[in-house]
Amino acid sequence: MEVKVEKLDNQGRGIAFVNDKITFIEKALPEEVVDIKITKESKKYQEATVIEYIKISPSRIESPCPYFKECGGCDLLDLSYEDTLKYKKEKLESIFSKYANINTNIEIIPSDNTLSYRNKITLKVVNSKIGYYHSSTHKLVEINNCLLAEKAIENIIPELKYLNVKNGEITLRSNYNDELLIIINTKENCNPNIIPLKKNHKIAGIILNDKVLNGESKFIDIINHKLFNVSYDSFFQVNRSICSKLFQLIEEYTKDSKVLLDLYCGVGTLGIASNSSVEKAYGIEIVKNAILNAITNSKINKKNNIYYMLGDVGECLPKIKDTIDTIIVDPPRAGLDDKTKETILKLKPYKIIYVSCDPMTLSRDLKELTKYYNVKIVKGLDMFPYTHHCESIIVLERR
């Protein structure tokens, strides 16, 4: 079936119309004419794969990744980096306009490293084979390297066989010093052979089903001369270059803040990155190891005015009695729940700084917040080069 691709959707798939039904096509670019095979059909849409490229887009480049055509790890590695930034700019502007009624020219802050930038990846293991799933399936694509991963992670992938995991997941985390945390999750017995891994790599720790098998459960990372303890199960931004730029923005946007609240604070990064003018701050996080990291991190970075609470954001917020003038939120992909939004609005902070990895849930939340707040700043940060994902930071001020 021959079709012409009109544009990319929000997941980086090509869009065409077959008998007036929208059709999403993997690995297809605008202006291309392709022969496709329908792989999924529903009443409102179809999904398809390319059988043959009949007309190639002038924007298409040869992907440097040998697994790109099958692997679901990234989806824009057949475009130049400049074209991926253009796509993300148009995507954010379209989503914010359509779903949040925000019409503005959005700057996308690029990543210094467009490859070898991820300090965390999670690999699937199926019948002792290691890799990523094919896009939208549970079919494994076996790999020996990942161009998006930091070199310390990429170099160890061929040797993960020594972990003797038959089925499960292996998460790899790396820090500024190329040290590695290896996190294994499996329902089956495994007996990792640690010796060859420690011989060739800087192994900070190996954790098997949430228990330390060797070394430590955490390591130290450094961003903008600030030190952070990061436990194996704590959230930390995956791109050190963009994380550095995000810290700079947080410092700038909190220069007139006095009492700050950092929600979903993880290991405390954004609160610690706030301006020195902040007199007092609170951080709330539900992951125990992350909050323990945050307490330590505030001390080693001499931020002794930050107080941390362990628990659900919606339940902890009402316990704070101080008058909060600035709130930083960096929620999970699902965004803010209704209880949290309601409590934030009751606190009536002058400023809300919203960091998000999902513009759709961000737009949903903005529809409620902009009833009382004006949007002052909107920026995109290319936290995830060569994928359809894009980080956003929005500053709102109370009317």
Order of alpha helices (4+ residues) and beta strands (2+ residues): beta-beta-beta-beta-beta-beta-alpha-beta-beta-beta-beta-alpha-beta-beta-alpha-beta-beta-beta-beta-alpha-beta-alpha-beta-alpha-beta-alpha-beta-alpha-beta-alpha-beta-beta
